[in-house]
Amino acid sequence: MLFFEQLSLWFNRSKRKTAQTQPIKIVRNPRSCRVNSKVAPATNVEAIDLNEIWQKLQQEFFPMHYALDQYQIVWSRRNNKRNLAVCDYRKKKVIVSPALNNIKFRQIVEPLVYHEMCHAVLGEPQRQNGRFVYHGKEFHSLEKRHSQTRSLNEWIKNGGWANAKRVYTRRMKKFKTA
């Protein structure tokens, strides 16, 4: 029995199944033996596979950056109200808001993951005048390589992110009361 199967069996036995908690699906990244993807709480729609998007973008845009293989990309367990996603280059982890874990946001998640991948490639932000510059010239030149970056920015400006948060919050309230 593989380690991940044992971990899954142990996790499912030890976790109490109540209306508020669902078992977490553990997915293994074929490139490394790390547990790296957790599916957000039960939804009625298909979930987006972040690892699949990460690997596709890495092969297309950064095939020689092998350090990207070490990154984990996961759905957040919290309802992020400000950030669509966060890249922690020290922990080598990208966390994406669960509000976007809906198949209708697939076109938004891909450029968002690419945005966070650009942060991962550049690593620690530069300092200018005592402030960290996360989105400098070098970052923008990398980000422009993806064709859907402009549509992501327009979606955010037109209230798409605010609407996604609202819908997700309502869905989670219904889930908790059910």
C-alpha positions as a Python dict, from the first residue, in 0.01 Angstrom:
ca = {
    (1, 'M'): (0, 0, 0),
    (2, 'L'): (140, 338, -100),
    (3, 'F'): (212, 598, 162),
    (4, 'F'): (-52, 831, 19),
    (5, 'E'): (-321, 562, 31),
    (6, 'Q'): (-232, 491, 394),
    (7, 'L'): (-242, 862, 472),
    (8, 'S'): (-581, 894, 305),
    (9, 'L'): (-723, 594, 495),
    (10, 'W'): (-591, 724, 827),
    (11, 'F'): (-718, 1073, 757),
    (12, 'N'): (-1068, 953, 664),
    (13, 'R'): (-1092, 728, 973),
    (14, 'S'): (-967, 986, 1220),
    (15, 'K'): (-1170, 1280, 1093),
    (16, 'R'): (-1523, 1312, 1224),
    (17, 'K'): (-1768, 1357, 941),
    (18, 'T'): (-2014, 1630, 1035),
    (19, 'A'): (-2222, 1868, 829),
    (20, 'Q'): (-1941, 2124, 840),
    (21, 'T'): (-1645, 1903, 753),
    (22, 'Q'): (-1589, 1697, 444),
    (23, 'P'): (-1302, 1455, 385),
    (24, 'I'): (-1019, 1617, 194),
    (25, 'K'): (-919, 1461, -134),
    (26, 'I'): (-543, 1419, -155),
    (27, 'V'): (-384, 1430, -500),
    (28, 'R'): (-24, 1333, -570),
    (29, 'N'): (193, 1534, -806),
    (30, 'P'): (364, 1288, -1042),
    (31, 'R'): (681, 1501, -1058),
    (32, 'S'): (748, 1492, -686),
    (33, 'C'): (625, 1282, -397),
    (34, 'R'): (457, 1565, -209),
    (35, 'V'): (96, 1595, -108),
    (36, 'N'): (14, 1917, -283),
    (37, 'S'): (-351, 1967, -364),
    (38, 'K'): (-659, 1980, -150),
    (39, 'V'): (-1004, 2019, -295),
    (40, 'A'): (-1215, 2291, -138),
    (41, 'P'): (-1530, 2201, 61),
    (42, 'A'): (-1804, 2020, -127),
    (43, 'T'): (-1939, 2206, -428),
    (44, 'N'): (-2194, 2111, -689),
    (45, 'V'): (-1959, 2188, -976),
    (46, 'E'): (-1643, 2027, -1103),
    (47, 'A'): (-1327, 2142, -931),
    (48, 'I'): (-1035, 2296, -1119),
    (49, 'D'): (-708, 2104, -1101),
    (50, 'L'): (-447, 2365, -1010),
    (51, 'N'): (-155, 2124, -1059),
    (52, 'E'): (-259, 2057, -1416),
    (53, 'I'): (-267, 2432, -1490),
    (54, 'W'): (67, 2489, -1312),
    (55, 'Q'): (242, 2214, -1508),
    (56, 'K'): (94, 2327, -1840),
    (57, 'L'): (205, 2687, -1784),
    (58, 'Q'): (547, 2580, -1664),
    (59, 'Q'): (607, 2369, -1975),
    (60, 'E'): (482, 2646, -2203),
    (61, 'F'): (651, 2953, -2050),
    (62, 'F'): (927, 2837, -1811),
    (63, 'P'): (1051, 2494, -1923),
    (64, 'M'): (1405, 2550, -1790),
    (65, 'H'): (1301, 2676, -1443),
    (66, 'Y'): (1323, 2348, -1253),
    (67, 'A'): (1275, 2525, -919),
    (68, 'L'): (906, 2559, -1010),
    (69, 'D'): (874, 2180, -971),
    (70, 'Q'): (919, 2224, -596),
    (71, 'Y'): (622, 2458, -556),
    (72, 'Q'): (293, 2347, -408),
    (73, 'I'): (-25, 2502, -543),
    (74, 'V'): (-334, 2461, -326),
    (75, 'W'): (-682, 2597, -273),
    (76, 'S'): (-703, 2802, 43),
    (77, 'R'): (-908, 2664, 330),
    (78, 'R'): (-1013, 3018, 421),
    (79, 'N'): (-1248, 3253, 243),
    (80, 'N'): (-997, 3506, 107),
    (81, 'K'): (-1164, 3844, 81),
    (82, 'R'): (-875, 4053, -49),
    (83, 'N'): (-641, 3824, -242),
    (84, 'L'): (-721, 3610, -540),
    (85, 'A'): (-395, 3423, -485),
    (86, 'V'): (-68, 3451, -292),
    (87, 'C'): (280, 3329, -380),
    (88, 'D'): (508, 3254, -85),
    (89, 'Y'): (849, 3213, -248),
    (90, 'R'): (1016, 3117, 82),
    (91, 'K'): (779, 2827, 151),
    (92, 'K'): (750, 2755, -221),
    (93, 'K'): (372, 2758, -203),
    (94, 'V'): (95, 2926, -403),
    (95, 'I'): (-245, 2959, -237),
    (96, 'V'): (-553, 3036, -449),
    (97, 'S'): (-886, 3162, -316),
    (98, 'P'): (-1151, 2888, -299),
    (99, 'A'): (-1405, 3130, -446),
    (100, 'L'): (-1248, 3058, -786),
    (101, 'N'): (-1281, 2680, -755),
    (102, 'N'): (-1561, 2667, -1007),
    (103, 'I'): (-1535, 2544, -1365),
    (104, 'K'): (-1680, 2872, -1498),
    (105, 'F'): (-1371, 3054, -1366),
    (106, 'R'): (-1125, 2831, -1556),
    (107, 'Q'): (-1042, 3116, -1799),
    (108, 'I'): (-963, 3342, -1501),
    (109, 'V'): (-764, 3091, -1296),
    (110, 'E'): (-510, 3020, -1570),
    (111, 'P'): (-375, 3378, -1605),
    (112, 'L'): (-396, 3414, -1227),
    (113, 'V'): (-177, 3106, -1177),
    (114, 'Y'): (61, 3245, -1439),
    (115, 'H'): (76, 3574, -1246),
    (116, 'E'): (176, 3386, -930),
    (117, 'M'): (423, 3178, -1131),
    (118, 'C'): (592, 3501, -1241),
    (119, 'H'): (633, 3591, -872),
    (120, 'A'): (784, 3246, -812),
    (121, 'V'): (1030, 3285, -1101),
    (122, 'L'): (1148, 3629, -986),
    (123, 'G'): (1172, 3528, -620),
    (124, 'E'): (1229, 3794, -357),
    (125, 'P'): (1093, 4137, -456),
    (126, 'Q'): (1334, 4424, -515),
    (127, 'R'): (1356, 4727, -287),
    (128, 'Q'): (1328, 5081, -416),
    (129, 'N'): (1331, 5382, -185),
    (130, 'G'): (1285, 5155, 117),
    (131, 'R'): (974, 4983, -27),
    (132, 'F'): (927, 4641, -177),
    (133, 'V'): (837, 4645, -547),
    (134, 'Y'): (637, 4332, -626),
    (135, 'H'): (522, 4438, -974),
    (136, 'G'): (820, 4610, -1129),
    (137, 'K'): (930, 4638, -1493),
    (138, 'E'): (1079, 4291, -1500),
    (139, 'F'): (758, 4142, -1359),
    (140, 'H'): (539, 4322, -1612),
    (141, 'S'): (758, 4210, -1901),
    (142, 'L'): (717, 3847, -1786),
    (143, 'E'): (344, 3886, -1729),
    (144, 'K'): (281, 4030, -2077),
    (145, 'R'): (392, 3699, -2231),
    (146, 'H'): (57, 3542, -2134),
    (147, 'S'): (-223, 3636, -2374),
    (148, 'Q'): (-505, 3636, -2115),
    (149, 'T'): (-346, 3872, -1861),
    (150, 'R'): (-540, 4168, -1995),
    (151, 'S'): (-873, 3982, -1970),
    (152, 'L'): (-794, 3890, -1606),
    (153, 'N'): (-730, 4255, -1520),
    (154, 'E'): (-1051, 4364, -1696),
    (155, 'W'): (-1250, 4094, -1514),
    (156, 'I'): (-1122, 4223, -1179),
    (157, 'K'): (-1192, 4589, -1269),
    (158, 'N'): (-1544, 4506, -1391),
    (159, 'G'): (-1637, 4348, -1057),
    (160, 'G'): (-1585, 3981, -1142),
    (161, 'W'): (-1379, 3916, -829),
    (162, 'A'): (-1632, 4093, -605),
    (163, 'N'): (-1913, 3886, -757),
    (164, 'A'): (-1720, 3559, -719),
    (165, 'K'): (-1657, 3635, -349),
    (166, 'R'): (-2026, 3716, -295),
    (167, 'V'): (-2146, 3395, -462),
    (168, 'Y'): (-1892, 3183, -274),
    (169, 'T'): (-1984, 3337, 63),
    (170, 'R'): (-2355, 3267, 1),
    (171, 'R'): (-2280, 2910, -105),
    (172, 'M'): (-2071, 2847, 208),
    (173, 'K'): (-2343, 2989, 434),
    (174, 'K'): (-2593, 2747, 278),
    (175, 'F'): (-2343, 2463, 319),
    (176, 'K'): (-2291, 2541, 688),
    (177, 'T'): (-2662, 2560, 766),
    (178, 'A'): (-2746, 2242, 574),
}
